[in-house]
Every structure is written in C-alpha cells, then in structure tokens.
Amino acid sequence: MNPLSLGPAELSSLSPRLALRPTFLLGSAVSNIVCCLVFGSRFGYKDQEFLTLLSCINQNFLLLSSRWGQEKQNPDTEFTTENLVMTTLELFFAGTETVSTTLRCRILLLMKYPEIKEKVHKEIDRVIGRSRLPATEDRSCMPYTDAVIHEVHRFADVIPMSLPHVTTQDVQFRAYVIPKGTTVIPLLSSVLRDTSWFKNTDVFDPGHFLDGSGHFQKSNAFMPFSADFLFKFLVIGSAGTGKSCLLHQFIENKFKQDSNHTIGVEFGSKVVNVGGKTVKLQIWDTAGQERFRSVTRSYYRGAAGALLVYDITSRETYNALTNWLTDARTLASPSIVIILCGNKKDLDADREVTFLEASRFAQENELMFLETSALTGENVEEAFLKCARTILNKIESGELDPERMGSGIQYGDASLRHLRQPRGAQTQSKQPCSC
C-alpha cells in the first residue's frame, strides 16, 4: 500500500491522537533552509510571495509525478543568468517538494509500523542520546536507522520515472546502441520492485538493507550513477594554459574552439573504467586569473585528485606552478593525487619549458608527469585515468580512506569497502561499533 494514499480515517486508526497533515509545515521548513543557503535569509511563514512559491512548486511536482511534458535540453555548463536562475529553481524544487514528500512518507510508515519506530528510537538514544546534536560520524554506528532510511526511499518511490538524463556519449545497452544526446527517462520502479534484489518488494522491510548480523549493507540497486566510486577532481593552473580545453577534450572527445577564460569555476563529469572498476569523475575546472583565486580556492576542499596544468610555450605559467601546488596541498589535502600536465604539446616549435626541466620539477615534488595536447587529444584521457588509477591503488593499499570526511571519494557500492582493508583482514568478523 502506498503511504501517500492513506485517508483521514486510516491515519486516525494508525495513531490514537488526531491525524496531522504536515505537508505545509515540512515543505515550508525545508524550503526556508534552501532560502538560507541561497539568499542568506529566510521568509516568514505568512509571507504571501513565499506561500505562492510553495504552491507553484507543489502543483508542478504533482504534474511531473503523473506525466512528463516536453523539456528543453539543458545548455552546456556556463555561468549565464539563465543557468543561474534554473539552478536556483531546481534547488528549490528538489529540496522543497521531494524532501518534504519523503519526510511525510517516513512519518506515515513509522506510524503504520510502531515496532520499527521503537527500534529506531532506541538506536538513536543509544548512539546519540539526548544531550548533543547528531554528527555525520554517528551514521556508521546506526545500521538499523540507516536501513530504515534506505527502505523508505525504496518503498515510497516518490518519483518513479526519475528525472530525464541525456547520454554524453554513445552507449551500448544490451543489444542496442543509444546515440549520444538521447534523452533517457529511467523507470526506477522496475529496479526498486525487482525481486532479484529485494525479496519482499511490496513489504516495508528494513531487512532489505541489513545482513545476517544486523550490519548495514547497501544494495547494488541503489548504486549512484551506476558507478563503483565517485572521485572529486580539480583542474588548476594559470590562465591561458588550456584547462577548459583539456576538460572539453576529455569529456566530449573534441577540441573546444573559441574558448574563453573561465569565470570562477566550471563543472564536468565522466564515467570511466579504471582497473575493472567503474569510476565517476566529478571535475571542477577553476579559473586561472588572480582575481578569482579567492573563489576557486573554496572548491579545493575535499578533492581527491588534480591536474596541475602549465603551458609549455609560456615560462610564466611554469614559474607559477609552486604557488598552485601549495594551494592544492594546503586547501585540499596533503594526500591529494596530482599529475603535472604540460599542455599545448602540439606547439613544440614554440616551447619555452623543456620536458627534462618539467620532469625534474615533478620528481622533486612527488608528482606524476605527462605532456598533453588539448588540440589533438594526445595524453589527455591518459592524464585523467593515470590520476584515477593512482587513487584507486591507494584505496586498495589502505593509504586513502574513502570514509574519511573530505577525502573526495565516495563509495557507489558498499561491498567495495573491503578494498581498503589490510590483506587478511577481510576474513575477520566485523567489530562492534565503538559508539
């Protein structure tokens, strides 16, 4: 039974108290949090413009939940007024309606299953207690609560048709080829109700996300972006070195004509195969001009890897490498994996920095090194893959811990957590949480 279909009489039967419809309260609260993040201030709950905004969001959500209309394709990632407005609206839409709707589902389900609610309360009291605020680190000590949260998302299936996605390259799917640029609307219900992943698909059961010992286990059906790992990457270096062209060549497999200087930061992503693992690279291309340094530095935090780029035809960009390297290791992480890229290899006749000189700099600063050409594509993909491969090797050896805050790495599949355990430790039983 869909918890959103419960009527007033059924709600009253689930609780001895008067039934409460918290749609407005939850939507207002979540939307005001978004307002604080975007504008730095909040609306009063009787503000007419705020109420109109909530009403429009709610009506549009009901429309999208029932039948998808034609949507314009998003333009390329650029800092334009149109993109800024659309991003803000999407943040309000996603934050206000989907989160508040999921919270309502959660309340209804816990009302219907008081025994589950009791277990969640006991775990919260045991781990967090009533004398402090919850922290991110508490999650690993609360497997049952984590399982309940995941099961709510599975069972409620708030947006069964997900959101439209566009293929960034030709995709081979079974016996079919989906051309680049094709709009794909995935049917999430086919996965969330798949009996090969979940034994009782029509039953609300947190056990779908617990192993035999009561530890949390994430289902492959919940793997984000169909990737084993997510790595946060930076592309840094002085202006005019071709950073945006490198990113465009890597993602689109073609040279970016008439490239302008990046204003602030730009973003791109690509799923790659590294050592048999599917890795999604989330790449932030930062501006090289000095006036944007205060802005771009805020994006360094939590980066797992970086391409440090200079122009082989410009001694000035090479001389600035030390400052960029210091920023990366200070603001991101001392363990960030960096590859030095001497770009514009196709202009070898105009070279001002020799291969040997740059190679020596890389060796002295413990960096990997390649010369690349965004124009021809030479070594561009190899630079990103080499950096990602090094990160993956460090995870497997235990040097990098993806579960550490700010590591720049996320698991797509919980079963891969054994990769960072020391050899021989995989056969040991799990230790109880220190909480």
C-alpha positions, 0 to 999 in steps of 0.5 A: 500500500502506498503511504501517500494514499492513506485517508483521514480515517486510516491515519486516525486508526494508525495513531490514537491522537488526531491525524496531522497533515504536515505537508505545509509545515515540512515543505515550508521548513525545508524550503526556508533552509534552501532560502538560507543557503541561497539568499542568506535569509529566510521568509516568514511563514505568512509571507504571501510571495513565499506561500505562492512559491510553495504552491507553484512548486507543489502543483508542478511536482504533482504534474511531473509525478503523473506525466512528463511534458516536453523539456528543453535540453539543458545548455552546456555548463556556463555561468549565464543568468539563465543557468543561474536562475534554473539552478536556483529553481531546481534547488528549490524544487528538489529540496522543497517538494521531494524532501518534504514528500519523503519526510511525510512518507517516513512519518506515515510508515513509522506510524503504520509500523510502531515496532520499527519506530521503537527500534529506531528510537532506541538506536538513536538514544543509544548512539546519540542520546539526548544531550548533543546534536547528531554528527555525520560520524554517528551514521556508521554506528546506526545500521538499523536507522540507516536501513530504515532510511534506505527502505523508505526511499525504496518503498515510497518511490516518490518519483518513479520515472526519475528525472530525464538524463541525456547520454554524453556519449554513445552507449551500448545497452544490451543489444542496442546502441543509444546515440549520444544526446538521447534523452533517457527517462529511467523507470526506477520502479522496475529496479526498486520492485525487482525481486532479484534484489529485494525479496519482499518488494511490496513489504516495508522491510528494513531487512532489505538493507541489513545482513545476517548480523544486523550490519548495514549493507547497501544494495547494488540497486541503489548504486549512484550513477551506476558507478563503483566510486565517485572521485572529486577532481580539480583542474588548476593552473594559470590562465591561458594554459588550456584547462577548459580545453583539456576538460572539453577534450576529455569529456566530449572527445573534441577540441573546444574552439573559441574558448574563453577564460573561465569565470570562477569555476566550471563543472564536468563529469565522466564515467570511466573504467579504471582497473575493472572498476567503474569510476565517476569523475566529478571535475571542477575546472577553476579559473586561472586569473588572480582575481578569482583565486579567492573563489576557486580556492573554496572548491579545493576542499575535499578533492581527491585528485588534480591536474596541475596544468602549465603551458609549455610555450609560456615560462610564466605559467611554469614559474607559477606552478609552486604557488598552485601546488601549495594551494592544492596541498594546503586547501585540499589535502596533503594526500591529494593525487596530482599529475603535472600536465604540460599542455599545448604539446602540439606547439613544440616549435614554440616551447619555452619549458623543456620536458627534462626541466618539467620532469625534474620539477615533478620528481622533486615534488612527488608528482606524476608527469605527462605532456598533453595536447588539448588540440589533438587529444594526445595524453589527455584521457591518459592524464585523467585515468593515470590520476584515477588509477593512482587513487584507486591503488591507494584505496586498495593499499589502505593509504586513502580512506574513502570514509574519511570526511573530505577525502573526495571519494565516495563509495557507489557500492558498499561491498567495495569497502573491503578494498581498503582493508589490510590483506587478511583482514577481510576474513575477520568478523566485523567489530562492534561499533565503538559508539 
